Structures are given as C-alpha cells and as structure tokens.
Amino acid sequence: MQQVRNHGLSLKGVWKGILENRRTNNDGQAYVQHFGGIEVPKMNGFPGETEVIRVQVPKDLVSQGIMGKTSSLIDKQVECFIWVRAYPTRAGAGFGYYLENNMDCVQLLNGQSELKKAS
C-alpha cells in the first residue's frame, strides 16, 4: 500500500544547492539563515530565461544534515515541497518560501529518492 502524503505546495525545477546567509539582528547579534535554490523558468521571460527562487531551510533540517543529503541533487530536476509565509512590512506585505520540515522535502522528479547519507 502506498502512503499518501498531504503536501501543500511544490516547486519543480533544477536544484542549485544550499547557501548560508549571515546576518545581524537589531541587537547586533549575528545569526545564519540557510536557503535552497530552485531554478525555474522565468514568468513572462524570453524562451529559456530562468530565475532562481530562494527557499528558506528550517534549522532542524540543517542540523539533521540536509546540506550533505541534497548535494547529490545539484543540477538535477527536483520537486521541492514548500509552504508560504506572509508577513507585514513597512511598505505593505511580503512573503517567503520555506521547505517542509522533513528530510524528503527535496525529491527527484522521477519519484525516486536519491538522498544519500551525509558524510
């Protein structure tokens, strides 16, 4: 029997890897955010024109080794399961994309998981 997962949204594109973004909060304390990059066709763009969408990686996934486990997926077609968070800004409103908080949130499009144990 196949297990049914209840996903919200997904992005399909080329996995570009995970990068670190070092920032400082209003109190002067440094912190690190991690973002996965998914290359997708650019809306209303020229044929073949693409953009990379940044998807924030939860701290739990970073501590569980998602960076090592997704390194084999770089430059491959994947499906990333995400959720969207809206937030207020001085200019109105904004939103951000976040990976689901499970290790299967990035999968090859052919349905087979190629995630390998982190070394």
Residue frames as a rotation matrix with the C-alpha (Angstrom) as fourth column:
MET 1
0.579 0.815 0.000 0.00
0.815 -0.579 0.000 0.00
0.000 0.000 -1.000 0.00
GLN 2
-0.322 -0.685 0.654 1.33
0.668 -0.654 -0.356 3.43
0.671 0.322 0.668 -0.97
GLN 3
-0.212 0.188 -0.959 1.42
0.864 -0.423 -0.274 6.06
-0.457 -0.886 -0.072 1.75
VAL 4
0.328 0.395 0.858 -0.40
0.729 -0.684 0.036 9.27
0.601 0.613 -0.512 0.85
ARG 5
-0.540 -0.528 -0.656 1.30
0.802 -0.560 -0.209 12.48
-0.257 -0.638 0.726 1.95
ASN 6
0.594 0.802 0.063 -0.63
0.800 -0.581 -0.150 15.68
-0.084 0.140 -0.987 2.29
HIS 7
-0.551 -0.833 -0.048 1.60
0.802 -0.545 0.245 18.31
-0.230 0.097 0.968 0.69
GLY 8
0.280 0.576 -0.768 0.61
0.256 -0.816 -0.519 21.92
-0.925 -0.051 -0.375 0.31
LEU 9
0.859 -0.055 -0.510 2.68
-0.461 -0.520 -0.719 23.43
-0.225 0.852 -0.472 -2.49
SER 10
0.353 -0.824 0.443 5.58
0.562 0.566 0.604 22.21
-0.748 0.036 0.663 -4.52
LEU 11
0.496 -0.346 -0.796 8.13
-0.710 -0.689 -0.144 23.81
-0.499 0.637 -0.588 -6.82
LYS 12
0.666 -0.326 0.671 9.56
0.527 0.842 -0.114 21.85
-0.528 0.429 0.733 -9.72
GLY 13
0.877 -0.452 -0.161 12.88
-0.455 -0.679 -0.575 22.90
0.151 0.578 -0.802 -11.20
VAL 14
0.367 -0.854 -0.369 16.62
0.277 0.479 -0.833 22.40
0.888 0.203 0.412 -11.09
TRP 15
0.913 -0.088 -0.399 18.17
0.394 -0.065 0.917 22.12
-0.106 -0.994 -0.024 -7.60
LYS 16
0.553 -0.714 0.430 21.06
-0.058 -0.547 -0.835 24.60
0.831 0.437 -0.344 -7.28
GLY 17
-0.341 -0.712 -0.613 22.15
0.576 0.357 -0.735 23.74
0.743 -0.604 0.288 -3.73
ILE 18
0.741 0.512 -0.435 22.02
0.639 -0.337 0.691 25.40
0.207 -0.790 -0.577 -0.31
LEU 19
-0.202 -0.808 0.553 23.77
0.372 -0.585 -0.720 28.59
0.906 0.061 0.419 0.69
GLU 20
-0.055 0.079 -0.995 24.36
0.992 -0.110 -0.063 30.34
-0.114 -0.991 -0.072 4.00
ASN 21
0.147 0.144 0.979 23.26
0.314 -0.945 0.092 33.92
0.938 0.293 -0.184 4.57
ARG 22
-0.365 -0.365 -0.857 24.97
0.925 -0.042 -0.377 35.52
0.101 -0.930 0.353 7.58
ARG 23
0.134 0.529 0.838 23.02
0.291 -0.829 0.477 38.42
0.947 0.180 -0.265 9.06
THR 24
-0.901 -0.335 -0.275 22.90
0.375 -0.284 -0.883 40.66
0.217 -0.899 0.381 12.13
ASN 25
0.088 0.989 -0.122 19.71
0.926 -0.036 0.375 41.43
0.366 -0.145 -0.919 14.04
ASN 26
0.548 0.239 0.802 18.73
0.122 -0.971 0.207 44.80
0.828 -0.016 -0.561 15.52
ASP 27
0.975 -0.193 0.108 20.60
-0.130 -0.103 0.986 43.98
-0.179 -0.976 -0.125 18.76
GLY 28
0.311 -0.912 -0.266 23.85
-0.948 -0.281 -0.146 43.39
0.058 0.297 -0.953 16.87
GLN 29
-0.028 -0.282 0.959 23.79
-0.420 0.874 0.244 39.61
-0.907 -0.396 -0.143 17.31
ALA 30
-0.534 -0.260 -0.805 24.86
-0.846 0.175 0.504 37.52
0.010 0.950 -0.313 14.31
TYR 31
0.088 0.535 0.840 22.77
-0.288 0.821 -0.493 34.63
-0.954 -0.198 0.226 13.01
VAL 32
-0.882 -0.422 -0.212 22.76
-0.354 0.292 0.889 32.36
-0.313 0.859 -0.406 9.96
GLN 33
0.339 0.939 0.057 19.92
-0.555 0.249 -0.794 31.55
-0.759 0.237 0.606 7.59
HIS 34
-0.733 -0.512 0.448 20.08
0.027 0.636 0.771 28.75
-0.680 0.577 -0.452 5.01
PHE 35
0.240 0.789 -0.566 18.40
-0.672 -0.286 -0.683 28.93
-0.700 0.545 0.462 1.60
GLY 36
-0.246 -0.206 0.947 17.91
0.510 0.803 0.307 26.32
-0.824 0.559 -0.093 -1.08
GLY 37
-0.419 0.050 -0.906 17.92
-0.631 -0.733 0.252 27.46
-0.652 0.678 0.339 -4.68
ILE 38
-0.085 0.473 0.877 15.49
0.550 0.756 -0.354 26.14
-0.831 0.453 -0.324 -7.27
GLU 39
-0.829 -0.258 -0.497 15.95
-0.254 -0.617 0.745 27.25
-0.499 0.744 0.445 -10.87
VAL 40
-0.047 0.901 0.430 12.62
0.615 0.366 -0.699 27.67
-0.787 0.232 -0.572 -12.68
PRO 41
-0.356 0.000 0.934 11.52
0.872 -0.358 0.333 29.23
0.335 0.934 0.128 -15.99
LYS 42
-0.884 0.005 -0.467 11.03
0.208 -0.892 -0.402 32.99
-0.418 -0.453 0.788 -15.62
MET 43
0.082 0.987 0.135 7.40
0.792 0.018 -0.610 34.06
-0.605 0.157 -0.781 -15.90
ASN 44
0.921 0.376 -0.099 6.88
0.215 -0.705 -0.676 36.28
-0.324 0.602 -0.730 -18.95
GLY 45
0.125 -0.961 -0.248 10.54
-0.323 -0.276 0.905 35.84
-0.938 -0.033 -0.345 -19.80
PHE 46
0.082 -0.224 -0.971 12.26
-0.996 0.014 -0.087 35.06
0.033 0.975 -0.222 -23.06
PRO 47
0.888 0.225 -0.401 12.40
-0.263 0.964 -0.041 31.41
0.377 0.142 0.915 -24.15
GLY 48
0.317 -0.778 -0.542 14.96
0.568 0.613 -0.549 29.64
0.760 -0.134 0.636 -21.98
GLU 49
-0.320 -0.407 0.856 15.21
-0.386 -0.769 -0.510 32.50
0.865 -0.494 0.089 -19.48
THR 50
0.193 0.318 -0.928 15.27
0.631 0.684 0.366 31.28
0.751 -0.656 -0.068 -15.87
GLU 51
0.105 -0.195 0.975 15.37
-0.683 -0.727 -0.072 32.60
0.723 -0.658 -0.209 -12.31
VAL 52
-0.556 -0.318 -0.768 16.45
0.339 0.757 -0.559 31.02
0.759 -0.571 -0.313 -9.04
ILE 53
0.454 0.762 0.462 13.86
-0.316 -0.347 0.883 31.01
0.833 -0.546 0.083 -6.26
ARG 54
-0.716 -0.674 0.185 15.23
-0.361 0.131 -0.923 31.07
0.598 -0.727 -0.337 -2.71
VAL 55
0.490 0.812 -0.316 13.51
-0.122 0.423 0.898 28.73
0.863 -0.402 0.306 -0.27
GLN 56
-0.041 -0.524 0.851 14.44
-0.937 -0.274 -0.214 29.03
0.346 -0.806 -0.480 3.40
VAL 57
-0.100 -0.131 -0.986 15.64
0.052 0.989 -0.137 25.80
0.994 -0.065 -0.092 5.00
PRO 58
0.840 0.450 0.302 14.42
-0.279 -0.119 0.953 25.11
0.465 -0.885 0.026 8.57
LYS 59
0.043 -0.856 0.515 17.13
-0.976 -0.145 -0.160 24.93
0.211 -0.496 -0.842 11.25
ASP 60
0.400 0.174 0.900 16.01
-0.534 0.842 0.075 21.38
-0.745 -0.511 0.429 12.11
LEU 61
0.986 -0.014 0.164 16.84
0.140 0.595 -0.792 20.19
-0.087 0.804 0.589 8.58
VAL 62
0.469 -0.877 0.109 20.25
-0.570 -0.395 -0.720 21.87
0.674 0.276 -0.685 8.69
SER 63
-0.058 -0.495 0.867 21.07
-0.980 0.194 0.045 20.12
-0.190 -0.847 -0.496 11.98
GLN 64
0.560 0.331 0.760 19.85
-0.246 0.942 -0.230 16.80
-0.791 -0.058 0.609 10.53
GLY 65
-0.384 -0.878 0.286 22.27
0.085 0.275 0.958 17.09
-0.919 0.393 -0.031 7.57
ILE 66
0.650 0.718 0.250 20.08
0.326 0.034 -0.945 18.21
-0.686 0.696 -0.212 4.67
MET 67
0.519 -0.505 -0.690 23.03
-0.741 -0.668 -0.069 20.02
-0.426 0.547 -0.720 3.05
GLY 68
-0.585 -0.790 0.185 25.00
-0.623 0.583 0.522 16.81
-0.520 0.190 -0.833 2.66
LYS 69
-0.336 0.530 0.779 21.98
0.328 0.841 -0.431 14.78
-0.883 0.111 -0.456 1.68
THR 70
0.738 0.674 -0.026 20.95
0.228 -0.286 -0.931 17.10
-0.635 0.681 -0.364 -1.15
SER 71
0.020 -0.813 -0.583 24.44
-0.550 -0.496 0.672 17.67
-0.835 0.307 -0.457 -2.57
SER 72
-0.719 -0.277 0.637 23.95
0.268 0.735 0.622 14.76
-0.641 0.619 -0.455 -4.99
LEU 73
0.195 0.905 0.379 20.87
0.846 0.041 -0.532 16.51
-0.497 0.424 -0.757 -6.42
ILE 74
-0.017 -0.240 -0.971 22.64
-0.117 -0.964 0.240 19.67
-0.993 0.118 -0.012 -7.62
ASP 75
-0.579 -0.123 -0.806 21.79
-0.737 -0.344 0.582 20.46
-0.349 0.931 0.109 -11.27
LYS 76
-0.930 0.368 0.016 19.08
0.346 0.857 0.381 17.76
0.127 0.359 -0.925 -11.39
GLN 77
-0.382 0.887 0.261 15.33
-0.386 -0.410 0.826 18.16
0.839 0.215 0.499 -11.89
VAL 78
-0.905 0.066 -0.419 13.61
0.399 0.471 -0.787 18.00
0.146 -0.880 -0.453 -8.49
GLU 79
0.165 0.930 0.328 10.33
0.204 -0.357 0.911 18.64
0.965 -0.083 -0.249 -6.77
CYS 80
-0.883 -0.462 -0.082 10.55
0.216 -0.245 -0.945 20.64
0.417 -0.852 0.316 -3.53
PHE 81
0.131 0.950 -0.285 7.68
0.770 0.084 0.632 20.59
0.624 -0.302 -0.721 -1.05
ILE 82
-0.850 -0.475 0.228 7.22
0.318 -0.808 -0.495 24.04
0.419 -0.348 0.838 0.45
TRP 83
0.236 0.895 -0.378 4.91
0.970 -0.241 0.035 26.33
-0.059 -0.375 -0.925 2.36
VAL 84
-0.268 -0.232 0.935 4.45
0.468 -0.880 -0.084 30.08
0.842 0.415 0.344 2.11
ARG 85
-0.063 0.203 -0.977 4.55
0.962 -0.249 -0.114 32.55
-0.267 -0.947 -0.179 5.00
ALA 86
0.239 0.217 0.946 3.13
0.514 -0.855 0.066 36.05
0.824 0.471 -0.316 4.65
TYR 87
-0.105 -0.308 -0.946 4.38
0.966 -0.257 -0.023 38.86
-0.236 -0.916 0.325 6.85
PRO 88
0.897 0.441 -0.035 3.82
0.428 -0.885 -0.186 42.62
-0.113 0.152 -0.982 7.23
THR 89
-0.243 -0.957 0.161 6.46
0.968 -0.250 -0.026 45.10
0.065 0.149 0.987 6.06
ARG 90
-0.473 0.016 -0.881 6.80
0.300 -0.937 -0.178 48.87
-0.828 -0.349 0.438 6.23
ALA 91
-0.862 0.078 -0.501 5.78
-0.471 -0.489 0.734 49.06
-0.188 0.869 0.458 2.58
GLY 92
0.056 0.938 -0.342 2.78
-0.941 0.164 0.296 46.70
0.334 0.305 0.892 2.92
ALA 93
0.696 0.194 0.691 3.20
-0.459 0.861 0.220 42.95
-0.553 -0.470 0.688 2.89
GLY 94
-0.190 -0.779 -0.598 5.73
-0.968 0.252 -0.020 40.34
0.166 0.574 -0.802 1.88
PHE 95
0.881 0.421 0.218 6.07
-0.452 0.884 0.121 36.59
-0.141 -0.205 0.969 1.70
GLY 96
-0.248 -0.968 -0.035 8.72
-0.959 0.240 0.148 33.90
-0.135 0.070 -0.988 1.89
TYR 97
0.566 0.322 -0.759 9.04
-0.495 0.869 0.000 30.30
0.659 0.376 0.651 0.76
TYR 98
-0.088 -0.539 0.838 10.08
-0.963 0.260 0.067 27.62
-0.254 -0.801 -0.542 3.28
LEU 99
-0.534 -0.132 -0.835 10.97
-0.420 0.898 0.127 23.96
0.734 0.419 -0.535 2.79
GLU 100
0.690 0.719 -0.082 8.74
-0.363 0.442 0.821 21.48
0.626 -0.537 0.566 4.59
ASN 101
0.051 -0.679 0.732 10.36
-0.998 -0.068 0.007 20.29
0.045 -0.731 -0.681 7.80
ASN 102
0.715 0.027 0.699 11.12
-0.174 0.975 0.141 16.71
-0.677 -0.222 0.701 6.74
MET 103
-0.244 -0.969 0.025 14.10
-0.264 0.092 0.960 15.10
-0.933 0.228 -0.279 5.04
ASP 104
-0.353 0.179 0.918 12.03
0.790 0.582 0.191 14.07
-0.501 0.793 -0.347 1.99
CYS 105
0.383 0.603 -0.700 11.18
0.211 -0.795 -0.569 17.67
-0.899 0.070 -0.431 1.07
VAL 106
0.097 -0.397 -0.913 13.52
-0.908 -0.411 0.082 17.61
-0.408 0.821 -0.400 -1.98
GLN 107
0.149 0.046 0.988 12.98
0.090 0.994 -0.060 14.68
-0.985 0.098 0.144 -4.36
LEU 108
-0.911 -0.413 -0.021 13.99
-0.031 0.018 0.999 13.77
-0.412 0.911 -0.029 -7.89
LEU 109
-0.324 0.838 -0.438 11.14
-0.900 -0.416 -0.130 14.36
-0.291 0.353 0.889 -10.32
ASN 110
-0.391 0.169 -0.905 11.11
-0.534 0.759 0.372 10.73
0.750 0.628 -0.207 -11.42
GLY 111
0.608 0.773 0.179 9.80
-0.541 0.238 0.806 9.86
0.581 -0.587 0.563 -7.95
GLN 112
0.536 -0.493 -0.685 12.88
0.619 0.782 -0.078 8.06
0.574 -0.383 0.724 -6.71
SER 113
0.963 -0.258 0.073 14.65
-0.233 -0.668 0.707 9.47
-0.134 -0.698 -0.703 -3.70
GLU 114
0.518 -0.852 -0.074 18.37
0.396 0.315 -0.862 9.90
0.758 0.417 0.501 -4.37
LEU 115
0.606 -0.286 0.742 19.17
-0.684 -0.663 0.303 11.36
0.406 -0.691 -0.598 -0.97
LYS 116
0.244 -0.639 -0.730 22.30
0.296 0.766 -0.571 9.81
0.923 -0.076 0.376 0.42
LYS 117
0.741 -0.034 -0.671 23.58
0.671 0.002 0.741 9.64
-0.024 -0.999 0.024 3.96
ALA 118
0.858 -0.445 0.257 25.65
-0.405 -0.893 -0.195 12.69
0.316 0.064 -0.947 4.84
SER 119
0.457 -0.775 -0.436 29.35
0.578 0.632 -0.517 12.00
0.676 -0.016 0.737 5.12
